[in-house]
């Protein structure tokens, strides 16, 4: 999992780490190229982006477009102070054909990641998110 904002990523990293998820922290203001290259090299199961300031929203759209262009097929989690379920659904999700999920806060990250990684729950969960 990769986060791009320091406050959010640190909290999510601790929460997920305490629940036996391996988190690869790429720091703040990480380039799209580095995020995607690392995801491919480490065979990441999920990519997570966090935005604290408004310009992060445009970067998230760019990352989603690049993931689609490169045919990366793993879930993309969106979170952070400037994000919303509506922005994620309207601006980011249409750019990427795999699941794009807005995660309201760190406490929800374990449930979301668990459902995405469970083969029996993944499709139903993704479908539920799309319908919302």
TAPEWO-V802078 format. One record per residue. N is the residue number from 0. SS is DSSP state (helix for helix, strand for strand, loop for the rest). OMEGA is omega in degrees with one decimal (none if undefined). Layout:
BEGIN
n->N ss->SS omega->OMEGA
n->N ss->SS omega->OMEGA
END
This chain:
BEGIN
n->0 ss->loop omega->-177.7
n->1 ss->loop omega->178.8
n->2 ss->loop omega->-176.4
n->3 ss->loop omega->-179.4
n->4 ss->loop omega->-168.6
n->5 ss->helix omega->-176.8
n->6 ss->helix omega->-178.8
n->7 ss->helix omega->-175.9
n->8 ss->helix omega->179.2
n->9 ss->helix omega->179.5
n->10 ss->helix omega->179.7
n->11 ss->helix omega->179.2
n->12 ss->helix omega->178.7
n->13 ss->helix omega->-178.4
n->14 ss->helix omega->-179.5
n->15 ss->helix omega->178.9
n->16 ss->helix omega->178.5
n->17 ss->loop omega->178.7
n->18 ss->loop omega->172.3
n->19 ss->loop omega->171.4
n->20 ss->loop omega->174.7
n->21 ss->loop omega->-177.7
n->22 ss->loop omega->175.1
n->23 ss->loop omega->-175.7
n->24 ss->loop omega->-179.0
n->25 ss->loop omega->177.6
n->26 ss->loop omega->-176.7
n->27 ss->loop omega->177.7
n->28 ss->loop omega->-179.1
n->29 ss->loop omega->-178.1
n->30 ss->loop omega->176.7
n->31 ss->helix omega->-179.5
n->32 ss->helix omega->-178.9
n->33 ss->helix omega->178.6
n->34 ss->helix omega->-176.0
n->35 ss->helix omega->177.4
n->36 ss->helix omega->-179.7
n->37 ss->helix omega->178.8
n->38 ss->helix omega->179.4
n->39 ss->helix omega->-177.6
n->40 ss->helix omega->-176.8
n->41 ss->loop omega->-178.6
n->42 ss->loop omega->-178.3
n->43 ss->loop omega->177.6
n->44 ss->loop omega->-175.6
n->45 ss->strand omega->170.5
n->46 ss->strand omega->177.8
n->47 ss->strand omega->178.0
n->48 ss->strand omega->178.8
n->49 ss->strand omega->-179.2
n->50 ss->loop omega->178.1
n->51 ss->loop omega->-178.4
n->52 ss->loop omega->-172.9
n->53 ss->loop omega->179.2
n->54 ss->helix omega->177.6
n->55 ss->helix omega->-178.4
n->56 ss->helix omega->178.0
n->57 ss->helix omega->178.7
n->58 ss->helix omega->178.4
n->59 ss->helix omega->176.4
n->60 ss->helix omega->179.2
n->61 ss->helix omega->179.0
n->62 ss->helix omega->179.4
n->63 ss->helix omega->178.3
n->64 ss->helix omega->179.9
n->65 ss->helix omega->177.2
n->66 ss->helix omega->177.8
n->67 ss->helix omega->-178.8
n->68 ss->helix omega->-178.8
n->69 ss->loop omega->179.3
n->70 ss->loop omega->173.8
n->71 ss->loop omega->-173.1
n->72 ss->loop omega->176.9
n->73 ss->loop omega->-178.9
n->74 ss->strand omega->177.3
n->75 ss->strand omega->178.0
n->76 ss->strand omega->-179.0
n->77 ss->strand omega->178.1
n->78 ss->strand omega->178.1
n->79 ss->loop omega->-172.5
n->80 ss->loop omega->-175.6
n->81 ss->loop omega->-175.0
n->82 ss->loop omega->176.0
n->83 ss->loop omega->177.1
n->84 ss->helix omega->-178.8
n->85 ss->helix omega->179.3
n->86 ss->helix omega->179.6
n->87 ss->helix omega->-177.5
n->88 ss->helix omega->-173.9
n->89 ss->helix omega->-172.5
n->90 ss->helix omega->-174.2
n->91 ss->helix omega->-175.3
n->92 ss->helix omega->179.8
n->93 ss->helix omega->-177.7
n->94 ss->helix omega->-172.9
n->95 ss->loop omega->-173.3
n->96 ss->loop omega->175.1
n->97 ss->loop omega->-176.2
n->98 ss->loop omega->173.1
n->99 ss->strand omega->-171.9
n->100 ss->strand omega->173.8
n->101 ss->strand omega->178.8
n->102 ss->loop omega->-172.1
n->103 ss->loop omega->177.9
n->104 ss->loop omega->-174.0
n->105 ss->helix omega->-177.4
n->106 ss->helix omega->179.3
n->107 ss->helix omega->-172.0
n->108 ss->helix omega->-178.6
n->109 ss->helix omega->-179.6
n->110 ss->helix omega->-179.2
n->111 ss->helix omega->-179.1
n->112 ss->helix omega->179.6
n->113 ss->helix omega->-179.6
n->114 ss->helix omega->179.3
n->115 ss->helix omega->-177.7
n->116 ss->helix omega->178.4
n->117 ss->loop omega->-176.5
n->118 ss->loop omega->-179.0
n->119 ss->loop omega->-176.0
n->120 ss->loop omega->-171.3
n->121 ss->helix omega->-175.0
n->122 ss->helix omega->178.8
n->123 ss->helix omega->-179.7
n->124 ss->helix omega->179.4
n->125 ss->helix omega->179.5
n->126 ss->helix omega->178.9
n->127 ss->helix omega->178.9
n->128 ss->helix omega->179.7
n->129 ss->helix omega->-180.0
n->130 ss->helix omega->179.5
n->131 ss->loop omega->none
END
